[in-house]
Amino acid sequence: MWGVGREGRSRLASALAAALGLLFAWTGPAAALPSFAQQTGEPCAACHVGAYGPQLKPYGRDFKLFGYWAADGQNTLPPVALVATASFTHTRADRPPLAGHSGNDNAVIQNAVIAYAGRVAGGVGSFAEVFYDAVRDRFVVSRIDLRRAFTADLAGHDVVYGFDVNNSPGLQDLWNSTPIFEFATQTSAFGASPSVSALVDGRLGSRVAGAGAFAMWDEALYTEFALYTPLSADLLRREGVSVAVNADRYDGAIPYGRIALQHEFNETHYVEVGAYGLSARRLPGGLESAGRDRIEDLGLDATYQYVGDKHRNLAAHATWIREHAQLNASRALAGTRASDHLTEVRADLIYSISDTWTPAAMVFRTTGSTDPNFFRTPGGDPATEGYVLELAYSPGGKKGAPASRWANVRLNARWVGYTEFNGRRDGASDNDTFYLGANVAVAPFGALVTR
């Protein structure tokens, strides 16, 4: 019902380009800033749990809401950040080796990222990355998010509203209870990955472009609506995104909606509850001859944080996603059921001690209908269940730490355990993965100004 026909693609693409141009038309003279930390004059711990993130504290959420900038005027050099990741991965059982690597016990320089993170011009801010995957030896235009925020008084209500252009539904979200920015984002290329996930669970990342509008009402109610258009296979390949010859394609506009309520108690306890969702029309295998499938995702989420003690921070997140797939085209082409469903549940708990040591845990479960002709699992059962345990150490990124405003380091150890994997409990633990990671982030222009 929400979809736009194929003839509307060019109009939607033109509208996205116009929206991007409008963002810049509303800005003043350019005054670029070096990075998020250099821009604000605050270390990473002011915005992030554990002094590295990605979990946002209230100040970090406000910083993102207002368009990725809150300058102190001390540094006007380009807001560029460089990030490198080295890792070691061990799986309980050997896995099919990636090119040039073994089936187990791989120590690698995993990736490198160059990011533009901060004010672009006037009131426009950006979070944009170019990603080098050293394991597969390829460059990828990764996450891109441009925001322009305004403030207003509407009938006695304080409103922060604005416009956003990005390439992944949910990237613009302020909370870490949605799939894009959960705590276990630093994963291994050598670990096992379940075959099935919901569309809103990151599967459209870097494969679409979208524009939307958002508003925060009285610091309590957040609303947002955006429209996305699929990028062509040729453009995706130029951006470094791998596209299989028989990959599914999406037809027309993909609407995305978000609503959330938040409240802070006594400046120490914070809660948020919300919902999000999208709808898409899919061409299975990229074929148009049998019509379209309809994919509809609805997610519910919740966040709790304790931020009252500078030596201890606690964050908890939970999300529930329900996907309904009306499979008219897949049924005609591959003999699937008329419809299938998928349910994902995740919850995590993160505790940071003095913004230095951060233990964390997560549980996850995916269930759904059984369809051997649709789900890419041995028996057609998408069920996967498991847990994640992690310990991270960040010596920098906090007041008093050396180079706190232009460099940061994160070391972490993670265990991913499976009790069920792709519909099977027997042998599920063969996919268990132990991961050691080291992240180094530097803003090269940040050290040139001493506050």
C-alpha positions in Angstrom: 0.0 0.0 0.0 2.9 2.4 0.8 4.9 1.5 -2.4 5.6 3.7 -5.3 5.6 2.2 -8.8 8.7 1.8 -10.9 7.9 4.9 -12.9 8.2 6.9 -9.7 11.9 6.1 -9.1 13.3 8.9 -11.1 11.0 11.4 -9.4 12.0 10.1 -6.0 15.7 10.2 -6.9 15.2 13.8 -8.1 13.4 14.7 -4.8 16.3 13.2 -2.8 18.8 15.3 -4.7 16.7 18.4 -4.3 16.4 17.7 -0.5 20.2 17.4 -0.3 20.6 20.6 -2.2 18.0 22.3 0.1 20.0 21.3 3.2 23.0 23.2 1.9 21.0 26.1 0.6 19.9 26.8 4.1 23.5 27.0 5.5 25.7 30.0 6.0 29.5 30.3 5.4 31.5 27.2 5.7 33.5 26.7 9.0 34.5 23.0 9.1 35.5 21.4 12.5 38.0 18.5 13.0 35.9 15.8 14.7 33.1 15.4 17.2 35.4 15.7 20.2 37.4 18.6 18.8 34.2 20.3 17.8 32.6 20.2 21.2 35.8 20.6 23.3 34.6 17.6 25.2 36.2 14.1 25.3 34.4 11.0 23.9 33.1 10.1 27.4 30.8 13.1 27.4 28.8 11.5 24.6 29.4 7.8 24.8 29.1 5.0 27.4 32.6 3.6 28.0 34.4 6.5 26.4 34.2 4.9 23.0 30.7 4.0 22.2 28.7 3.4 20.2 26.1 3.8 23.0 25.1 7.4 23.4 24.5 9.3 26.7 22.0 12.2 26.8 24.6 14.7 25.7 25.5 12.5 22.7 21.8 12.1 21.7 21.3 15.9 21.8 24.5 16.4 19.8 23.2 14.1 17.1 19.7 15.6 17.2 21.0 19.1 16.6 22.9 18.0 13.5 26.3 16.7 14.6 27.8 20.0 15.7 28.1 22.1 18.8 31.3 24.1 18.2 33.4 25.9 20.8 35.2 27.8 18.0 38.7 26.7 18.9 39.5 24.7 15.8 38.2 25.3 12.2 40.3 22.6 10.5 38.6 19.7 8.6 36.7 17.4 10.9 38.4 14.2 9.6 38.8 11.0 11.6 41.0 8.0 10.8 40.2 4.6 12.4 42.0 1.3 12.1 41.0 -2.1 13.5 43.2 -5.2 14.1 41.7 -8.5 15.3 42.2 -12.1 16.1 39.3 -14.6 15.5 39.0 -18.2 16.7 35.9 -20.3 16.0 35.1 -23.6 17.8 35.1 -25.4 14.4 36.9 -24.6 11.2 35.0 -22.5 8.7 35.4 -22.2 4.9 38.5 -20.0 4.6 38.3 -16.5 3.0 40.7 -15.9 0.2 44.3 -15.8 1.5 43.3 -16.8 5.0 42.9 -20.0 7.0 39.8 -21.7 8.2 40.5 -20.7 11.8 42.8 -18.6 14.0 43.1 -15.5 11.8 45.0 -12.5 13.0 44.6 -9.6 10.6 44.5 -5.9 10.1 40.8 -6.0 9.7 39.8 -2.6 8.3 40.5 1.1 8.0 38.1 3.9 7.9 38.3 7.6 6.9 35.4 9.6 8.3 34.1 13.1 8.0 32.5 13.7 11.3 31.1 17.1 12.2 30.0 20.4 10.8 29.8 20.6 7.0 28.6 24.2 6.5 26.4 26.5 8.5 24.0 24.3 10.4 24.5 21.1 8.4 26.4 18.3 10.1 27.6 15.0 8.8 28.6 11.5 9.8 30.2 9.9 6.6 32.6 7.0 6.2 34.7 5.4 3.5 35.6 1.9 4.6 38.5 -0.3 3.5 37.9 -4.0 4.1 41.4 -5.3 4.4 40.2 -9.0 4.6 38.5 -8.8 1.2 40.7 -6.0 -0.2 38.0 -3.6 -1.2 36.8 -0.1 -0.6 33.2 0.6 0.4 31.2 3.9 0.7 29.8 3.0 4.1 27.5 5.0 6.4 26.4 8.5 5.3 24.1 10.7 7.4 23.6 14.4 6.8 21.4 16.5 9.2 20.1 20.0 9.4 18.2 21.0 12.6 16.2 24.0 13.6 14.4 25.1 16.8 11.0 26.7 17.2 8.2 27.5 19.6 5.0 26.1 18.3 1.9 27.0 20.3 3.9 26.9 23.5 5.8 23.7 22.7 9.6 23.7 22.3 10.4 21.8 19.1 13.6 20.7 17.5 12.9 19.8 13.9 14.9 19.2 10.8 15.8 17.2 7.8 18.0 14.2 7.2 19.6 12.4 4.2 21.2 9.0 4.8 21.9 5.6 3.2 20.6 3.2 5.8 17.2 3.1 7.5 17.8 3.7 11.2 21.3 5.2 10.9 19.7 8.6 11.9 18.3 7.1 15.1 19.2 8.6 18.5 19.0 5.4 20.5 21.0 2.2 20.6 18.0 0.0 21.0 17.5 -0.3 17.2 19.6 -2.6 15.1 22.1 -0.2 13.5 24.1 0.9 16.6 24.0 -2.0 19.0 27.0 -2.7 21.2 28.3 -5.6 19.2 29.0 -3.6 16.0 32.7 -4.5 15.9 32.4 -8.0 14.5 34.7 -10.4 12.7 34.8 -11.3 9.0 35.7 -14.8 10.0 32.8 -15.5 12.4 29.6 -17.4 11.5 26.5 -15.3 10.7 23.0 -16.6 10.7 21.4 -16.8 7.3 18.1 -15.0 8.1 17.4 -11.5 9.5 14.7 -8.9 9.1 14.9 -6.3 6.4 15.1 -3.5 8.9 17.9 -5.3 10.7 20.7 -3.7 8.5 20.0 -5.5 5.3 19.4 -2.3 3.4 22.6 -0.6 4.7 24.5 1.2 1.9 22.0 -0.1 -0.7 19.5 2.7 -0.6 19.4 6.5 -0.4 16.7 8.4 1.6 15.5 11.7 2.9 13.2 12.5 5.7 12.0 15.0 8.4 12.2 14.6 12.2 10.9 16.5 15.2 11.5 16.3 19.0 8.6 17.8 20.9 9.2 19.3 24.4 12.3 17.0 24.8 9.8 14.1 25.2 8.2 12.9 21.9 10.3 12.1 18.8 8.7 11.6 15.4 10.2 10.9 12.0 9.3 9.9 8.5 11.6 9.1 5.6 11.4 7.7 2.1 14.2 5.5 0.6 14.9 4.5 -3.0 17.0 1.4 -3.9 20.3 2.2 -5.6 21.1 0.5 -8.9 23.4 -2.5 -9.1 25.8 -0.5 -11.2 26.0 2.3 -8.6 26.4 -0.2 -5.8 29.3 -1.9 -7.5 31.0 1.5 -8.0 30.6 2.2 -4.2 32.2 -1.2 -3.5 29.0 -3.0 -2.4 29.0 -6.6 -3.6 25.9 -7.5 -5.6 25.2 -11.1 -6.7 23.8 -11.6 -10.2 20.6 -13.2 -8.8 20.3 -10.9 -5.8 16.8 -9.7 -4.7 15.9 -6.2 -5.8 13.5 -3.7 -4.3 10.9 -1.7 -6.4 9.8 1.8 -5.7 9.9 3.8 -2.5 10.6 2.3 0.9 8.9 4.3 3.7 10.4 4.3 7.1 8.7 5.6 10.3 9.9 6.2 13.9 8.2 7.3 17.1 9.7 7.4 20.6 9.0 8.8 24.1 11.8 9.7 26.5 12.0 10.9 30.0 14.8 11.7 32.5 14.3 11.2 36.2 16.3 13.3 38.7 19.1 13.7 36.1 20.3 10.2 36.8 17.8 7.7 35.4 16.7 7.8 31.7 14.1 5.7 29.9 12.9 5.5 26.3 10.2 3.4 24.6 9.4 3.5 20.9 8.4 1.9 17.7 9.9 1.9 14.1 9.1 0.1 10.9 9.3 0.0 7.1 7.6 -1.5 4.1 9.1 -2.6 0.8 8.2 -4.3 -2.5 10.7 -7.0 -3.4 11.6 -8.6 -6.7 12.9 -12.1 -5.8 16.1 -12.9 -7.7 15.8 -9.6 -9.4 13.1 -11.0 -11.7 10.0 -8.9 -12.6 8.0 -11.6 -14.4 6.0 -12.9 -11.3 5.2 -9.6 -9.7 6.4 -8.4 -6.3 6.6 -9.7 -2.7 5.6 -7.3 0.1 7.9 -7.1 3.2 6.6 -5.2 6.2 8.7 -4.8 9.4 7.5 -3.5 12.8 9.9 -3.0 15.6 9.4 -2.0 19.3 12.3 -0.9 21.4 13.2 0.3 24.9 16.3 2.0 26.6 17.3 2.5 30.2 20.3 4.4 31.4 21.8 5.4 34.7 24.2 8.3 34.2 24.3 9.9 37.6 27.7 8.8 38.7 30.8 9.7 36.7 32.5 6.5 37.8 29.6 4.2 36.9 27.3 4.2 33.9 24.7 1.5 33.1 22.8 1.1 29.9 20.2 -1.5 28.9 18.5 -1.9 25.6 15.8 -4.2 24.1 14.2 -4.6 20.7 11.5 -6.8 19.2 11.1 -7.0 15.4 8.2 -8.7 13.6 8.5 -9.2 9.8 5.6 -10.3 7.6 6.4 -11.3 4.1 3.5 -11.6 1.5 5.2 -13.9 -1.0 3.2 -13.6 -4.2 6.2 -13.5 -6.5 8.4 -16.0 -4.5 5.5 -18.5 -4.5 5.2 -18.3 -8.3 8.9 -18.5 -8.9 10.2 -20.8 -6.2 7.2 -22.6 -4.7 7.4 -20.9 -1.3 4.4 -20.5 1.1 1.9 -17.8 0.4 3.4 -15.8 3.3 6.1 -16.2 6.0 6.9 -14.4 9.2 10.0 -13.7 11.2 10.5 -12.5 14.8 13.7 -11.2 16.3 14.3 -10.4 20.0 17.5 -8.9 21.5 18.4 -7.4 24.9 21.7 -6.2 26.2 23.2 -4.8 29.5 26.3 -2.6 29.5 28.1 -1.4 32.6 31.0 1.1 32.4 33.4 1.7 35.2 35.1 5.1 35.2 34.6 5.2 31.4 37.5 2.7 31.2 36.4 -0.9 31.8 33.1 -1.9 30.1 31.7 -5.4 30.5 28.6 -6.1 28.4 26.2 -9.0 27.7 23.5 -9.6 25.1 21.0 -12.4 24.4 19.3 -12.8 21.1 16.7 -15.1 19.5 15.2 -15.4 16.0 12.2 -17.5 15.2 9.8 -17.8 12.3 7.7 -20.0 10.0 9.3 -23.0 8.3 9.7 -22.7 4.6 12.4 -24.7 2.9 11.9 -22.8 -0.4 12.3 -19.4 1.1 14.6 -19.3 4.2 18.2 -20.0 3.3 18.7 -22.7 6.0 19.2 -26.5 5.7 15.6 -27.3 6.9 13.9 -24.0 6.1 13.8 -23.1 9.8 15.2 -19.6 10.5 15.6 -20.2 14.3 18.8 -18.9 15.8 19.5 -18.3 19.5 22.6 -17.3 21.5 24.4 -14.8 23.6 27.4 -12.4 23.6 29.8 -11.6 26.4 32.3 -8.8 26.0 34.8 -6.9 28.0 36.2 -3.6 26.6 39.0 -1.4 27.8 39.4 2.3 26.8 42.4 4.1 28.4 41.6 7.4 26.6 38.6 9.4 25.6 38.0 10.9 29.1 39.0 14.0 31.0 42.6 13.9 32.1 43.6 11.2 29.6 46.4 12.0 27.2 45.3 13.2 23.7 41.6 12.9 24.9 40.3 15.3 22.3 42.1 13.9 19.2 42.8 10.2 19.8 41.2 7.2 21.4 41.9 3.4 21.8 39.5 0.5 22.4 40.6 -3.0 23.2 37.9 -5.7 23.5 37.4 -9.4 24.0 34.2 -11.0 22.9 32.7 -14.5 23.0 29.6 -15.2 20.8 27.9 -18.5 21.8 25.1 -20.2 19.9 22.5 -22.7 21.4 20.7 -22.9 18.0 21.9 -21.9 14.6 19.9 -21.8 11.4 17.2 -24.1 12.8 19.6 -26.6 14.3 20.6 -27.2 17.9 22.9 -30.1 17.1 26.2 -28.6 16.2 25.1 -25.0 16.9 28.1 -24.5 19.2 30.5 -25.2 16.3 29.8 -21.6 15.3 30.9 -20.2 18.7 33.4 -17.4 18.1 36.2 -15.8 20.3 37.2 -12.4 19.1 40.0 -10.0 20.2 39.9 -6.5 18.7 41.9 -3.3 18.9 40.5 0.0 17.6 42.6 3.1 17.2 40.9 6.4 16.3 42.7 9.6 15.5 41.5 13.1 14.4 44.7 14.2 12.7 43.9 17.9 12.8 42.7 17.8 16.4 46.0 18.1 18.1 46.9 21.4 16.3 44.9 23.5 18.8 45.4 23.2 22.6 42.5 24.3 24.7 
